[in-house]
């Protein structure tokens, strides 16, 4: 008696499945992505998960000022990370500060990415004097430290979240312009670009429909790393007193608020915001390193 065998259809691995499998090869990257997702979720739902709104004066009590971690207030509330000199719960202040830091970092990176990609694509596609002019501007800006350029811009623009966003966009766009221009120069000489040119398609369609998608892998890696750099730069500017205002504090401003209390032993006012800032940047950089390995075939094991 012959046995009939049912052959299972082979599973076709989609590009997304292959990307997810290769990304999951690094447990550190997966844990970092999970930790980053928790941080983002906490920032989004801050009004519902924090014990108080640390910047609502009606919820503050000066009698609860400078309480160490794990202390209880007169009303029976436990402050797990202590309070600052104004009686603000440090845990709540950190979660609210993360909202500003992430919003400024991600928003400035996205805007700078759009501007830099457009400028880099146009420079590589048309070439000639336009490309030379754009790259000289990029080289000139990148020759100065980012913190120096941001300080000069904020000295002119003033303080405010919108002012910090503008300064960080101006500081970052050149990185994307140079990255996209280098990738586009390689793609511009390939056969598919010559083919679409023969079809007499518009330059805009060639640039953003055919050329840009093939330049995105290195840009994604740069953008991931630049989010962490933007958050760190914003924290530095706020620590120096030229970033976000006191009414909309970020992690850098929280660290600055507790700096003067370090010598008196009240370390928690600066220490815990600093740890939160460090973890966010580490999570982002570890995820960016794994993205670089996955999106760059030369680095795959």
N, C-alpha and C positions, 0 to 999 in steps of 0.2 A: 504494500500500500504506500503510495507516494505521499509525501508530506508537502502540503502547500505552505509556502512562506510568503508572508506579507512584508514587502519592502517598505520601510518608512521613508517618506519623502525627506530629502536633506533639508536641514534648516538653513535658510539663507540669512547670513549676517548682514544687517543693514549698517550703513556708516555710523549711525548713532549707537548701535549695539557694539560695534567694534571700538568706538571711542570710549564708551562706558566701561568695557572690559579692560582696555588698556589703562584707563585712568584708575580703575579699582585695583590694579596690580600693586599700587603703593598704599599700604595701610595708613601711613602717616598723612598722605594727601586726603584720603577719605575721611579720616578723623578731623583733619583741619577743615575740610568742607562742612562736615557736620557741626563743628564748633562755630564756624562762621555763620552757618544757617541759624544756630541758636542765638547768636549775637544780633543778627538782623531781625529775627522774630521778636526778641526782647525789646529792641528799639522801636519796632512798629507798634507793639502793644504796650508800650511804657505806661500810658495812663491807666491801664487796667491791671497791671501786675505789680506796680510799685506801691509801697505803703502811703506815699504822699507825693504831691506835686511840690518839689523842692523850691520852686520859684513862685509859689502862691503864698504871699505874706500872711494870709489868713490861716494857713496851716502850720506856720512856724511858731516856735516858742523859744525865746532867748534863754530861758532857764535850762533848756536841753543842749546848750552849746558846749562844744568840745568834749562830748562824751566818748570814751574809748569804745572799741568794738565789743559787741555782746552786752552792751549796757541797756538798762531799762529806763524809760522816762518816768516822770511823775504820773502820767496817765496810764502806764503799764505797757507802752509800746516798746518792743525790743529793736534796738538798732544794731543790726548784725555787723555792719562795718563802721559803726560810730557816727558821730555828727561833726560838723564844722563849727566855726565860731558863732554862726548865726542860727544854729540849731537845725540845720538841714540834714536829713538822712543821707549819708554818703552813698548808700546803695541806690537810692532813688536818683540822686544827683548824677551818678555814673551812668545809669541807664539813659537818663535824659541827655547827658553829654554825648553819649554814643550816637544818639539820633542826629545831632548837629554834625559831629565828625564824619559819620558815614554819608550824610546828605551832601556835605561840602566836597568830600573826597570823590564820591561816585558821580555827582553832578558835574564837577569841574572836569573830571576825566572823560566823561561822555561828550561834553561840549568840545573839549580840546581834540578828542578823537575825530569828531565829525569835521572840524575845521582842518586839522592836520592831514587827514586822509584826502580831503578834497584838494588841498593845495599840493600835496605830494603827487597825486594822480595827474593833475593838470600839468605840473612841471615835468614829469617823466614822459607824458604823452606828447606834448608839443615840443619839448626840448628847446635848444637854441638859447637866445638871450633870456627868455622867460625862466628857463630852468636855472641858468647861471645866477640870475638875480635872486630867485627864491632860495637857492642853496647858500648864497652868500649871506642872506638875512638869517637863515637857519644857523649857519656856522657862527655868525656874530652873536646871536642870542645864546647859543650853547657854550660859547667861550666864557660867559659870566656864570657864577654860581647862582643856582635857582633861588636860594634864600635872599641873595642880594637884590636880584631883580624884583622879587616879591616885596621886599622891604621898601624899595624905591617907589613901586606902584602904590602901595598902601599909604605911603607918606603923602602922595598926591591925591589919592582917592578918599582917604579917611577910613574909619572903622565901620564894620558892618558885615553881615553874612554875604550880602550881594557883592560888596567890594572885594571880599576874600575870594569869592567865586571868580570874579573877573581877573583878579591877579593870578590865580592858579591856572586859569585857562590860558592866559598869555604866557605863563611860564612853561606849560606842558605841550602846547601844540607843535612845537618844533621837533619833539621826539617822534611824533607820529608822521610828520611830514618827511623826515629823513628815512624812517623805516619803510613807509609806503613807496616813496620814490625809489629806493633800492630794489624792492620787490617788483615794482612796476617796470623798471628798466629790463629786468630779466624776462618778464611775461610779455613785454611789448614786442620782442623779437620772435615770438613763437608763431606757429602756423595758424592757430585759430584766430589770432588778432589780425593777421593778414587776410584771412578768409572773410571776417566780418567787415573789414575795410572794403573788400571787393564788392560786398553787398550794398555798399553806399549807405550804411546805417549812420545815424546822427552820432556826433562825437559824444554827446551826453550818454547815449545808450551804450556805446562801446566802453566808455569809462566806468559807468556804474552798474552795467548789466553783465559785462563780460570780463573786464579787467579787474575791478575791485574785488569780486568774490575770490579770485585766485591769489590776492594779496593779503587776505584777512588772517591766515594762521599766525604769521609773526606779529601782526597788529594786536591780536587777541592776547598774546603772551605779554607784549609790552604794556597793554592796557591794564592787565591784571596786576602787574608789578607797580604800575604808576598809581593805581588806587591807593596802595599802601604808602607810596611816597607822598601822595597828596595829603593823606590823613596826617602823616608825620610832619609835613611842612606846615599844614594848618595849625597843628598843635604847637609847633615851634613859634609861629607868628603870634598865636594867642598867649603863649607863655611870656613872650616879650612885650605884650600889651598893645599890639597893633592889629590883632585879628578880630575875632567876634566880640561884640559888646558883652557887658556883664549880664544884661537881661536875657541873652541867648548863649549861655556858656557851653563850651565844648570841653573835651578831656584836657586839652592844653591849658585852658583857663582854670580848671579845677586843680590841676597840678600847681599852677602859679599861686592860687589862693592859699594853699597849704605850705608853700615854700618857706614863709617866714616863721612857721610854727615848728619846723623840723628840729631846730636846736633846743626847743623847749620840751621835746619828747613826744609831741603830738604828730607822730609820723603818718598816721592813717589818712590824714586829710590829703596828702600828696601821694602816698604809697599806693593805695588801691586804684585811683585813677591811672597812675603810671603803669600798674600791672595790666589793667584793662586795655590801655593803649598798646602795650607791648604784645599782648596776646592777639589782638586784632591784626596787627601788622605781620606777626609771625604766621597766623592762619592764612592771610592773603598771599604771602610770599611762598609758602609751601604749596598752596594750590597752584600758583603761577608756575612754580618749578615743574610740577607734574604736567601741567598743560604744555609747557615747552617740550618736555620729553615725548608727549603723545603727538603733538602737532608737527614736530620735526622728525621726519623719518630717519635722519642720520643719527639721532640720539636714542632710537628705540633699541631695546635689548633683543 
